[in-house]
Amino acid sequence: MSTQSETVTVRLAPETKARLEELAVETRRTKSFLAGEAIASYVERELAIVEGIKRGIADVEAGRVIPHEEAMRRLRATIERVASQRAQPD
C-alpha cells in the first residue's frame, strides 16, 4: 500500500461503526486503517469480477462458447470422478 493517502467520508450503519470500533480496539489498529484495508480488498475483488465478466463477454462475441448441455456433461463427469476417488480407500 502506498504511503500517500486521501481522505474519503463513508457513512456506516451504527452497528457497523460499533463493530469497526471493537475490531480496532481488539487488533490495536485505527478504524481508518481497517476501513482502508477493507475498501482496498473489496475494490480488488470487485474489479477482478468485472474483468472476468469482460473476458466472458469477449469469448461470447468471438464464438468461444460451449453449449450448456456439454458444459453440464463435463461438470457431472468431474463430480462423479471426484466422488469415486474419494470413495476409494487410501
Rosetta silent file (secondary structure, phi, psi, omega in degrees, C-alpha in Angstrom):
SEQUENCE: MSTQSETVTVRLAPETKARLEELAVETRRTKSFLAGEAIASYVERELAIVEGIKRGIADVEAGRVIPHEEAMRRLRATIERVASQRAQPD
SCORE:     score description
SCORE:     0.000 S_00000001
   1 L     0.000  142.278 -179.182    0.000    0.000    0.000 S_00000001
   2 L   -67.955  151.449  176.804    1.216    3.484   -0.830 S_00000001
   3 L   -78.260  -19.506  176.100    2.351    5.774    1.958 S_00000001
   4 L   -82.572  148.150  177.973    0.290    8.571    0.447 S_00000001
   5 L  -146.773  163.794  176.498   -3.397    8.607    1.194 S_00000001
   6 L  -127.549  155.442 -178.943   -6.509   10.628    0.578 S_00000001
   7 L   -91.412  135.299  174.955   -9.496   11.215    2.784 S_00000001
   8 L  -131.586  137.121  176.858  -12.883    9.741    1.927 S_00000001
   9 L   -95.611  131.051 -178.537  -16.003   10.128    4.011 S_00000001
  10 L  -127.268  133.781  175.896  -18.063    6.969    4.422 S_00000001
  11 L   -92.529  131.474  179.531  -21.454    6.617    6.046 S_00000001
  12 L  -123.921  149.960  171.447  -21.864    3.473    8.150 S_00000001
  13 L   -64.558  147.155 -179.497  -24.785    1.958    9.969 S_00000001
  14 H   -53.814  -38.309  179.386  -24.366    2.471   13.728 S_00000001
  15 H   -64.647  -42.542  179.312  -23.945   -1.287   14.245 S_00000001
  16 H   -64.872  -41.730  178.694  -21.190   -1.488   11.634 S_00000001
  17 H   -62.219  -42.361  179.373  -19.407    1.505   13.157 S_00000001
  18 H   -63.881  -40.249  179.960  -19.570   -0.071   16.617 S_00000001
  19 H   -69.386  -36.278  175.414  -18.191   -3.355   15.285 S_00000001
  20 H   -62.970  -43.343  177.643  -15.410   -1.496   13.464 S_00000001
  21 H   -61.526  -41.925  177.835  -14.533    0.282   16.713 S_00000001
  22 H   -61.431  -45.945  179.549  -14.482   -3.072   18.526 S_00000001
  23 H   -62.687  -40.270  178.905  -12.218   -4.576   15.871 S_00000001
  24 H   -60.296  -43.543  179.271   -9.904   -1.571   16.041 S_00000001
  25 H   -64.844  -47.962 -176.613   -9.531   -1.993   19.797 S_00000001
  26 H   -63.846  -33.555 -176.744   -9.027   -5.771   19.566 S_00000001
  27 H   -99.637   -2.202 -177.994   -6.426   -5.525   16.795 S_00000001
  28 L    55.980   41.672  176.043   -4.779   -2.319   18.036 S_00000001
  29 L  -120.589  161.164  175.992   -5.320   -0.729   14.650 S_00000001
  30 L   -81.177  155.755  175.681   -7.055    2.504   13.799 S_00000001
  31 H   -60.011  -38.146 -179.175  -10.556    2.488   12.382 S_00000001
  32 H   -62.769  -44.713  178.870   -9.160    4.358    9.411 S_00000001
  33 H   -60.839  -48.950 -178.306   -6.520    1.694    8.751 S_00000001
  34 H   -62.400  -42.665  179.079   -9.054   -1.130    8.975 S_00000001
  35 H   -64.056  -41.804  178.178  -11.559    0.674    6.747 S_00000001
  36 H   -61.847  -43.197  177.910   -8.858    1.412    4.182 S_00000001
  37 H   -63.117  -43.200 -179.166   -7.763   -2.225    4.134 S_00000001
  38 H   -64.297  -43.848 -179.504  -11.362   -3.415    3.775 S_00000001
  39 H   -65.801  -43.142  179.371  -12.119   -1.000    0.947 S_00000001
  40 H   -60.237  -43.694  178.923   -8.899   -1.884   -0.904 S_00000001
  41 H   -63.057  -45.067  179.420   -9.707   -5.599   -0.642 S_00000001
  42 H   -61.152  -45.950 -178.575  -13.288   -5.047   -1.807 S_00000001
  43 H   -62.002  -45.260  179.224  -12.210   -2.929   -4.771 S_00000001
  44 H   -61.090  -44.418 -179.601   -9.642   -5.502   -5.930 S_00000001
  45 H   -63.385  -45.906 -178.743  -12.145   -8.363   -5.626 S_00000001
  46 H   -67.104  -38.994  177.531  -14.888   -6.470   -7.469 S_00000001
  47 H   -65.067  -36.208  176.707  -12.527   -5.342  -10.245 S_00000001
  48 H   -63.604  -39.301  177.795  -11.412   -8.955  -10.728 S_00000001
  49 H   -64.669  -45.385  179.213  -15.068   -9.947  -11.125 S_00000001
  50 H   -60.080  -43.419  178.816  -15.659   -7.145  -13.648 S_00000001
  51 H   -63.059  -39.695  177.265  -12.584   -8.226  -15.630 S_00000001
  52 H   -62.777  -40.428  177.413  -13.831  -11.831  -15.640 S_00000001
  53 H   -63.935  -43.354  178.433  -17.190  -10.691  -16.963 S_00000001
  54 H   -61.057  -41.461  177.833  -15.479   -8.672  -19.681 S_00000001
  55 H   -63.526  -40.224  178.727  -13.408  -11.720  -20.692 S_00000001
  56 H   -63.205  -42.769  178.021  -16.586  -13.811  -20.792 S_00000001
  57 H   -62.996  -42.186  178.071  -18.343  -11.287  -22.993 S_00000001
  58 H   -62.245  -39.803  177.785  -15.329  -11.194  -25.322 S_00000001
  59 H   -62.863  -43.544  178.947  -15.378  -15.002  -25.507 S_00000001
  60 H   -62.521  -46.562 -179.335  -19.081  -14.988  -26.418 S_00000001
  61 H   -62.716  -29.896  179.612  -18.551  -12.299  -29.044 S_00000001
  62 L   -88.899   -2.048  179.064  -15.656  -14.330  -30.513 S_00000001
  63 L    81.666   13.467  178.740  -17.729  -17.520  -30.535 S_00000001
  64 L   -88.493   76.563 -177.443  -15.618  -19.249  -27.880 S_00000001
  65 L  -132.465  159.784  175.150  -18.539  -20.908  -26.123 S_00000001
  66 L  -120.247  132.094  177.787  -19.604  -24.387  -25.060 S_00000001
  67 L   -58.495  148.101 -177.289  -23.260  -25.357  -25.303 S_00000001
  68 H   -52.317  -45.226 -177.710  -24.990  -25.670  -21.924 S_00000001
  69 H   -59.967  -40.406  179.378  -25.579  -29.405  -22.334 S_00000001
  70 H   -68.676  -42.053  178.495  -21.871  -30.034  -22.970 S_00000001
  71 H   -61.309  -44.154  179.007  -20.815  -27.895  -20.027 S_00000001
  72 H   -65.229  -38.853  178.037  -23.203  -29.785  -17.731 S_00000001
  73 H   -61.004  -44.698  179.326  -21.975  -33.153  -19.066 S_00000001
  74 H   -64.933  -41.192  179.526  -18.375  -32.177  -18.275 S_00000001
  75 H   -62.913  -47.258  178.930  -19.341  -30.885  -14.835 S_00000001
  76 H   -61.323  -40.948  179.434  -21.234  -34.076  -13.945 S_00000001
  77 H   -63.037  -40.495  177.983  -18.324  -36.224  -15.161 S_00000001
  78 H   -64.954  -44.524  179.085  -15.910  -34.260  -12.974 S_00000001
  79 H   -61.242  -44.768  179.068  -18.179  -34.571   -9.937 S_00000001
  80 H   -62.949  -41.237 -179.597  -18.540  -38.330  -10.488 S_00000001
  81 H   -63.916  -45.231  179.626  -14.774  -38.762  -10.906 S_00000001
  82 H   -65.341  -41.611  179.715  -14.005  -36.870   -7.694 S_00000001
  83 H   -63.394  -39.937  179.818  -16.717  -38.738   -5.778 S_00000001
  84 H   -70.830  -34.080  177.373  -15.349  -42.114   -6.913 S_00000001
  85 H   -66.288  -38.728  178.626  -11.797  -41.096   -5.985 S_00000001
  86 H   -68.714  -29.564 -178.341  -12.970  -40.113   -2.504 S_00000001
  87 H   -76.618  -18.829 -179.773  -14.789  -43.413   -2.097 S_00000001
  88 L   -78.257  134.041  177.364  -11.597  -45.401   -2.749 S_00000001
  89 L   -67.973  149.469 -179.588   -9.599  -46.334    0.366 S_00000001
  90 L   -76.365    0.000    0.000   -6.107  -44.851    0.626 S_00000001
